[in-house]
Each structure stands twice: as C-alpha cells, then as structure tokens.
Amino acid sequence: MKIFPAIDIKDKKCVRLVKGDFDSKTEYDVSPVEQAGKYKDHGFKNLHIVDLDGALTGETVNLDIIKDIVSKFALKVEIGGGIRDFESIQKYINAGVEKVILGSAAIKDKNFLKEACEKFPNKIALGLDAKDGYLSVSGWKENSNKLTLDYLKEVNDYGVSRLIYTDINQDGMKQGPNFEETSKVAEKSNCPVIISGGVSSIDDIKKAKNFKNIEGIIVGKAIYDGDIKLEELVKEDA
C-alpha cells in the first residue's frame, strides 16, 4: 500500500478545503516545498499534489514549485489541477513528475484522455471525483450527469496507468473514505486505484489494505490537523 501524503497549493501556500469549497479553506504556515521536505525526511516515497490555482485557471500556475520539489527531494509525484492540454502534460513530465492526473478535461472530452494515454504511456492518471455516484467537474463546481461506473466502462481500455477515486462528500471531513463505492470502482477498473477523501485514522489505511486492486491511499487534512502522526503513517507505506 503506497501512502500519498497530500499537498494542495493555493497562492503558493499549503491549504486544505472541505468538500472542495474554496470559501472554506484552511491555510497553513508551512510552504509546499517545506512540507514536501518534511514528508521526505519521514521516509515517504510518494506525493500527491493538487494545484488549486491551476484548477481555477487551467494554467500550470505552480510549475516552479513542482520543479523545486521534484529536484530537491526525488519523490514520486503525481500532480493534478486544471491540466487541459498536451502542452501542460509535457511541462510536468519534463519537470520529472511520475504521473499527471487528468480530471475535468478527460471527463468532458474522452478523446483527449485517449490521446494523452497514447502520447504519454504510463504517465497518465485519471482523477474521478464523484458525488452520490455522479462525476463532478471544474473544481467540483459542476455535476457532469455521468455515472462514475458508466464513464469508467467507456474509457477502461484507453491505457490509463492509475485511477484516483475521490468521494467529494467525504473529502476534508475526516469521517473515513467511502470504501463501498471505491471497491466497486476498483473491481471495474483495468488499472490500480488510489483511495482519496476522508481518511481520518491509521485504521482507515489498514482497512484499505483488504480491498483488491487498491494501489494506495491519499492522506491530507488528517496530517495537517495532527490526527495522524507521520511517524505512524510511514510504517504503513510499502
């Protein structure tokens, strides 16, 4: 089970949102590069980064911070947030990230996802963010009217190398992930799945290990709020 500690970047700061709401964000004093260094010092190997400025603008706003993190700490980084064209994907790959996460752009245009997987083999991760079974897009502001499992069926053979499934109702709530829905997605998915949203304790991570086709789990707010100690968390990282 790979542990992906999370860094969400907004205005060059580490922030956390509740259910993706920009009006209910918490800012932390630590910079994204300092936070990445802290994860590296504790022995983590993977890192999940969301460029919230990118999600809002569709530009690679924080590319310099990502470059800095990758070059300094040699962490395996997956990056998401407003990546809508091949040029942006290329910039991140040139910066040395392991996976580029496509979300809204892939859901709105399946051909974009297909071509990205062909152009950048083994580099594309698909971010599926769902609310009550339906996919949300555009920083979770829009409901796509597409059922998660129906969409997955349509794109399952495109060559996506990783799938990140987030239950929006759980995100930032620290009430535990939606294991039931995630396991349905993992059963259907041709590629390994990362659990995201709502992780509140080490027990959630231990529980995640019981499910098939789960590659890892993302932990965010519970780290920042001190509910999960990094020393304990890294013991679960394999």
Buried (B, 14 or more C-beta within 10 A) or exposed (E): BBBBBBBBBBEEBBBBBBBBBBEEBBEBEBBBBEBBBBBBEBEBBBBBBBBBBBBBEBBBBBBEBBBBBBEEBEBBBBBBBBBBBEEBBBBBBEBBBBBBBBBBBBBBEEEBBBBBBEEBEEBBBBBBBBBEEBBBBBBBEEBBEBBBBEBBEEBBEBBBBBBBBBBBBBBBBBEBBBBEBBBBBBEBBEBBBBBBBBBBBBEBBEBBEEBEBBBBBBBBBBBBEEBBEBEEBBEBBE
